[in-house]
Amino acid sequence: MPHDDAWDWVLLYYTGTIILKMPMIQFWKCTPRKLQKLVDMYIYINSSNNKDKSKQSKPGYIDQVWK
């Protein structure tokens, strides 16, 4: 592996296994695209902008969904 490898494996491994709580085997089977999508969703869900009450979904009932 060249020393100028563009992948920061320590950061990727930390993000997958610690932040996203993926088992090690799941991390190594995960594609970079899938890992990026999971990280994007994690950031979206945990961002301070998303915590705004007006943007949160309102509670509903099952009969409102299954009409």
C-alpha positions in Angstrom: 0.0 0.0 0.0 1.5 3.3 -1.0 2.1 5.9 1.7 0.1 8.5 -0.2 -3.0 6.4 -0.1 -6.1 8.7 -0.3 -8.1 6.6 2.2 -7.8 7.5 5.9 -8.4 4.0 7.1 -8.1 4.9 10.8 -10.8 7.6 10.4 -13.0 5.3 8.3 -12.7 2.4 10.8 -13.4 4.7 13.8 -16.4 6.2 12.1 -17.8 2.8 11.1 -17.2 0.9 14.3 -17.4 3.5 17.0 -19.7 6.2 15.7 -22.0 4.0 13.6 -21.5 1.0 15.9 -21.0 -1.4 13.1 -19.5 -4.8 13.9 -16.0 -5.1 12.5 -17.0 -7.8 10.0 -19.9 -5.5 8.8 -17.5 -2.6 8.4 -15.1 -4.6 6.2 -18.0 -5.8 4.0 -19.4 -2.3 3.6 -18.7 -0.5 0.3 -17.3 3.1 0.5 -20.5 4.4 -1.1 -22.7 2.7 1.5 -20.4 3.9 4.4 -20.7 7.4 3.0 -24.5 7.2 2.8 -24.6 5.9 6.4 -22.4 8.8 7.6 -24.5 11.3 5.7 -27.6 10.0 7.4 -26.0 10.0 10.8 -24.9 13.7 10.3 -28.4 14.6 9.1 -30.2 13.0 12.0 -27.8 14.4 14.6 -27.3 17.9 13.2 -28.4 20.9 15.2 -30.4 22.2 12.2 -32.5 19.1 12.2 -33.4 19.6 15.9 -35.7 22.5 15.0 -39.3 21.6 16.2 -40.9 22.9 13.0 -38.9 20.4 10.9 -39.6 17.4 13.0 -42.4 15.0 11.9 -45.6 15.2 13.8 -47.1 12.1 15.5 -49.7 10.3 13.6 -51.9 7.2 13.8 -51.8 4.0 11.8 -55.2 4.6 10.3 -53.9 7.8 8.7 -51.2 5.8 6.9 -53.3 2.8 5.8 -56.3 4.3 4.1 
